[in-house]
Amino acid sequence: YEVGTSKTVECYTLNPHGAVYAVSQTPERAGLDLIKQIENLYYASAWTQIGCGFTGASFNGYLTAFGILRKR
């Protein structure tokens, strides 16, 4: 067996306090873009826009790709 704790997650991902699913999804944060936008720099992760964890990261990747393609 292999066991991982919040300290393991923090070590490998640098997520604060070993947060497994990134930021907490509170009503105040829902739908917010948490990272300042910089021209021609795109973010796609569980820490941006909506959602958290694997599903949130995947959906944010989709939204980022869609935004890039829409600009073309």
N, C-alpha and C positions, 0 to 999 in steps of 0.2 A: 504494500500500500504506500501511497505517497500522500502526504498531508500538506496543505497550504493554509496559512493563517493570514490575518490582515497584515502582519509584518512581512510575510512572503510577498503579498501583492504589492505592498509599498516598495519593497526592495526591487522588484522586477519592472514595475510600471511607473514608479515615482508618484502614484496617486496619493494625495494627502490622507494620512491615517489609514492607509490600506483600503480606500473606498473601492469596492469591487465594480460598482455600476456607475462610477463617476459622480456627478453632483446629485443631490437629492432632488426629486421631482416634486417640489412644493407648488401650490397654486401661484405663488408670487413669481416663480421662475418659469412656469410653463410657457413655452413658445418664445422665450427671450433668446436673443443672440448674445451669448455670454462673452464672446471675444471681439475685441475691436477689429473692424474690417480694415485691411490694408490693401491698396490697389494691387491687383494681379497676384495676391497671395490667398490661397483657398484652404479652408479647414474642413475636414470631414472626420469627426470622431464623436464619441459619446459625451464629450464636454462642450459641444456646440449645438446651437439651435434647439431642436426638440428631442425628447427621448433620452434614454440612458441605456447602458449595457450593450449587448450584442445587437439587439434589434434597433436601438437608437443609433448606434454607430453605422449600421447598414443603411438605415433610412437617411441619415445625414450625408452619407456618401452619395446616395442617389440624388438628394437635393443639390449637393455641390456639383455633381456631374451635369445635372439638368441645367443648373444656372450657367455653367461654363458653355455648354452647347447652345443655350438660348442666346448668349451674347454673340455667337458667330452668326 
